[in-house]
Amino acid sequence: QMIRRDGPFEVDLAYTVISQVCLGLDAAHRVGVIHRDVKPQNILITENYGVKIVDLGLARHLGGSSVSQTGIIMGTPDYMSPEQARGKSLDARSDIYSLGVVMYEMFTGKLPFTGESSVAILLAHMRQPPESPMRVRPDLPPWVSYMILKAMAKKPSGRYTKTTELLGYFEKSMAESKMAEADEKPELAEKPEKQEAQEPEVKVPHEYCPSAGGQTHSRRKLRLLSMALVAFIAILTIIAIVVVRTQLESPAQIQAIISDAKEFERQQDFEKAFEVYIKGIKELPVSISLYFRAGLAYVQYLSHEHPVPLVISLIVILISLIAPLFLIQQRLRR
């Protein structure tokens, strides 16, 4: 009745209702009971905005028998989770999906899926991604849209695990949004003359705004990918040079050194093979292939004679490669 009479909810009013629904469902889930029919008609609101969750006629204990396990689908199609529509066994995340549909309707004033029949609606819940709430209601904060779509993930593993987890995200995001608005107010008060000339720029945290901060984030990602592509091309170029130089080098000198070293490699005496390559490098310091083969021989020598130092060295190299990427990722997040 409130949705039809007053239209989409504002964030504060929605929080008043959703927070109580989350706590009520959590109380049921903690004792192993799932509601299985969460919808606006089963959420009663008192004059003082107290919330009562009613009609547990379809509720089942997680440890007991379930109607869905017999293949009989029961519930309301407009709010039914994909796994409930398939007649599978359910857990608390099914109620979270239904709550996501309720939030979608609360914030946009419409259902995510409609159809000519119940079967069409159930198929949409199972297969069709919902339209972004921000497209339906452009003034909706991006983090609200994210919260709804996460609750409505097709796979249960993609949703919030508990209603209190959803509530925690709601509270944190709403507080950060209000702090961001409070930080902008002094700026507007200091420059009232610019308020008439042009609309003040509203800054939304990048992690919640794919359209504003997301553009800068995308540009940074593009630069990072470009650097990785350049590094990959450089590695391929080095390998190509090694191959070409190996073919162009004097076969008489190079092949003699390689032949001597391979004889030791067949005997698995990689230390001697390494010494042969080093001696050859001293005679032919411009031979790239000898440097390459000497490196391989030394690695093989370490793997046979000193495996522990080799493993430690590889770990150090791996950390040195991963650490810069981790620091870049943290900087991009900030």
Long-range contacts (C-beta under 8 A, 24 or more apart in sequence): 2-45, 3-40, 3-105, 3-106, 3-109, 7-109, 8-106, 8-107, 8-108, 8-109, 8-137, 9-106, 9-107, 11-141, 11-144, 11-174, 11-177, 13-49, 14-103, 14-106, 14-107, 15-170, 15-171, 15-174, 16-49, 17-43, 17-45, 17-49, 17-51, 17-106, 18-99, 18-103, 18-106, 18-167, 18-170, 19-167, 19-170, 19-171, 20-50, 20-51, 21-51, 21-53, 21-99, 21-102, 21-163, 22-99, 22-163, 22-164, 22-166, 22-167, 22-170, 23-163, 23-164, 23-167, 24-51, 24-53, 25-53, 25-92, 25-95, 25-99, 25-163, 26-162, 26-163, 26-164, 28-53, 28-56, 28-59, 29-92, 29-95, 29-162, 29-163, 32-61, 32-62, 32-63, 33-59, 33-60, 33-61, 33-62, 34-59, 34-60, 34-62, 34-90, 34-91, 34-92, 34-94, 34-95, 35-59, 35-95, 35-98, 36-60, 36-68, 36-74, 36-75, 36-84, 36-90, 36-94, 36-95, 37-74, 37-75, 37-76, 37-79, 37-98, 38-79, 38-95, 38-98, 38-99, 38-102, 39-76, 39-78, 39-79, 39-98, 39-101, 39-102, 40-102, 40-105, 40-106, 43-102, 60-90, 62-91, 66-90, 73-122, 77-118, 77-121, 77-122, 77-125, 78-111, 78-113, 78-121, 80-122, 80-125, 81-125, 81-156, 82-125, 82-126, 82-154, 83-156, 85-122, 85-125, 85-126, 86-126, 91-156, 92-161, 92-162, 92-163, 93-156, 93-159, 93-160, 93-161, 94-156, 95-163, 96-151, 96-159, 96-160, 96-162, 96-163, 96-166, 97-151, 97-152, 97-153, 97-156, 97-159, 99-151, 99-163, 99-166, 100-148, 100-149, 100-150, 100-151, 100-152, 100-159, 101-152, 103-147, 103-148, 103-151, 104-130, 104-133, 104-148, 104-152, 107-133, 107-137, 107-140, 107-144, 107-148, 108-133, 108-136, 108-137, 108-140, 109-137, 110-136, 112-152, 126-154, 129-154, 141-173, 141-177, 141-204, 141-208, 142-204, 142-208, 142-209, 142-210, 142-211, 143-173, 143-177, 143-208, 144-173, 146-208, 147-173, 173-208, 176-205, 177-204, 177-205, 177-208, 180-204, 180-205, 207-333, 217-332, 220-332, 221-332, 224-328, 224-332, 241-288, 242-288, 242-289, 242-292, 245-287, 245-288, 245-289, 246-288, 246-289, 249-284, 249-287, 249-289, 253-280, 253-283, 253-284, 254-280, 254-284, 254-287, 254-289, 254-290, 257-283, 257-284, 257-290, 258-293, 261-293, 261-297, 265-297, 265-300, 268-304, 270-297, 270-298, 270-300, 270-301, 270-304, 270-305, 271-301, 271-305, 273-297, 273-300, 273-301, 274-298, 274-301
